[in-house]
Amino acid sequence: MIKKIAHVCIQCPDLLEAKEFYNGVLELPIAFEFRKGDDLVGFYFKTGGNTFIEVFKGLAEKEGPIRHFCLEADDLETLRESLVGKGITATQIKMGGDKSYQFWIDAPGNLRIEFHQYTAESYQMNGGICQVNW
């Protein structure tokens, strides 16, 4: 049976930029590096528990199979203020159609990241049919 997402794998043309963003800005610890001989070819970043973001060097497709990924946070306001303080442009926090608070940022490699804070009414916690208007 499936338990949870183990990792999301993305490509980024600049691994040092990816390391600065995921480790420096988002403060995700590096679980391990991928090397081919002496060449650095990727990273595994810890996102909590046994879930990870895997980044490999490479060109991302503009319209690739991953549109975005979402990270859950327990305090969106503090997280957003921290990211903006580090020079990251972030959308305003809003209530999504799924009854979860959210905001978005752009990440290296032409990728969007969404941040969620669940509420007691969040569809992720309660199920149901979420009507969208987009």
C-alpha positions as CSV (number, residue, x, y, z in Angstrom):
1,M,0.0,0.0,0.0
2,I,1.1,3.5,-0.7
3,K,2.0,5.5,2.5
4,K,3.1,9.0,1.2
5,I,5.2,10.7,-1.4
6,A,8.8,9.6,-1.0
7,H,10.4,12.4,-3.1
8,V,9.8,14.8,-5.9
9,C,12.6,14.8,-8.6
10,I,13.3,18.0,-10.5
11,Q,16.0,19.2,-12.8
12,C,17.9,22.4,-12.5
13,P,20.7,23.7,-14.9
14,D,22.6,25.2,-12.0
15,L,23.2,22.9,-9.0
16,L,24.9,25.7,-6.9
17,E,21.8,27.9,-7.4
18,A,19.6,25.0,-6.4
19,K,21.7,24.3,-3.3
20,E,21.6,27.9,-2.3
21,F,17.8,28.0,-2.8
22,Y,16.8,24.7,-1.1
23,N,19.4,24.6,1.6
24,G,20.2,28.3,2.1
25,V,16.8,30.0,1.5
26,L,14.3,27.2,2.4
27,E,16.7,25.8,5.0
28,L,16.2,22.2,4.0
29,P,19.0,20.0,5.2
30,I,21.1,18.1,2.6
31,A,20.5,14.4,3.1
32,F,23.2,13.4,0.6
33,E,24.8,14.3,-2.7
34,F,24.9,12.4,-6.0
35,R,28.4,12.3,-7.6
36,K,29.6,10.8,-10.8
37,G,33.3,10.3,-10.1
38,D,34.3,13.7,-8.7
39,D,31.5,15.6,-10.5
40,L,28.5,16.7,-8.4
41,V,25.3,15.7,-10.3
42,G,22.6,16.2,-7.7
43,F,21.3,16.5,-4.1
44,Y,18.7,15.0,-1.8
45,F,17.1,17.6,0.5
46,K,15.1,16.5,3.6
47,T,11.6,18.0,3.8
48,G,10.5,16.2,7.0
49,G,10.2,12.6,8.1
50,N,11.3,10.4,5.2
51,T,10.2,12.7,2.4
52,F,12.7,14.5,0.1
53,I,13.3,16.8,-2.8
54,E,15.7,15.3,-5.3
55,V,17.5,17.7,-7.7
56,F,19.6,16.7,-10.6
57,K,21.6,18.9,-13.0
58,G,19.9,19.3,-16.3
59,L,17.6,21.5,-18.3
60,A,14.0,21.5,-17.1
61,E,11.3,21.6,-19.8
62,K,9.1,24.7,-19.7
63,E,6.0,22.6,-19.9
64,G,7.3,19.5,-18.1
65,P,5.4,16.8,-16.3
66,I,5.7,18.6,-12.9
67,R,3.7,21.8,-12.8
68,H,4.5,22.6,-9.2
69,F,5.0,20.9,-5.9
70,C,3.6,21.9,-2.5
71,L,5.2,21.9,1.0
72,E,3.1,21.9,4.1
73,A,4.0,24.5,6.8
74,D,2.7,25.1,10.2
75,D,2.9,29.0,10.1
76,L,2.6,30.5,6.6
77,E,3.0,34.1,7.8
78,T,6.3,33.5,9.5
79,L,7.6,31.4,6.6
80,R,6.5,34.0,4.0
81,E,8.1,36.8,6.0
82,S,11.4,34.8,6.3
83,L,11.5,34.1,2.5
84,V,10.7,37.7,1.6
85,G,13.4,38.8,4.0
86,K,15.8,36.6,2.0
87,G,14.9,38.4,-1.2
88,I,12.4,35.9,-2.5
89,T,9.2,37.2,-4.2
90,A,6.2,35.5,-2.7
91,T,2.5,35.9,-3.5
92,Q,0.1,37.1,-0.8
93,I,-1.3,34.4,1.5
94,K,-4.9,33.5,0.5
95,M,-7.5,30.8,1.2
96,G,-7.6,28.3,-1.7
97,G,-10.6,26.6,-3.0
98,D,-9.6,23.5,-1.0
99,K,-10.0,25.5,2.2
100,S,-6.3,25.6,2.9
101,Y,-4.2,28.7,3.2
102,Q,-1.5,29.1,0.5
103,F,1.2,31.2,-1.1
104,W,3.6,30.6,-4.0
105,I,7.2,31.3,-5.0
106,D,9.4,30.7,-8.0
107,A,12.3,28.3,-7.7
108,P,15.4,27.7,-9.8
109,G,14.9,25.6,-12.9
110,N,11.6,27.2,-14.0
111,L,9.6,25.6,-11.1
112,R,6.8,26.9,-8.9
113,I,6.5,26.0,-5.2
114,E,3.2,26.2,-3.3
115,F,3.1,26.3,0.5
116,H,0.0,25.1,2.4
117,Q,-1.3,25.5,5.9
118,Y,-4.2,23.2,6.5
119,T,-7.3,24.3,8.4
120,A,-10.0,22.3,10.1
121,E,-12.1,22.6,6.9
122,S,-9.3,21.6,4.5
123,Y,-10.4,19.1,1.9
124,Q,-7.1,17.4,2.4
125,M,-8.3,16.5,6.0
126,N,-12.0,15.9,5.3
127,G,-12.4,14.7,1.7
128,G,-15.4,15.7,-0.3
129,I,-15.8,17.5,-3.7
130,C,-13.8,20.7,-4.1
131,Q,-15.3,23.0,-6.7
132,V,-12.8,25.1,-8.5
133,N,-13.2,28.3,-10.4
134,W,-10.0,28.5,-12.4
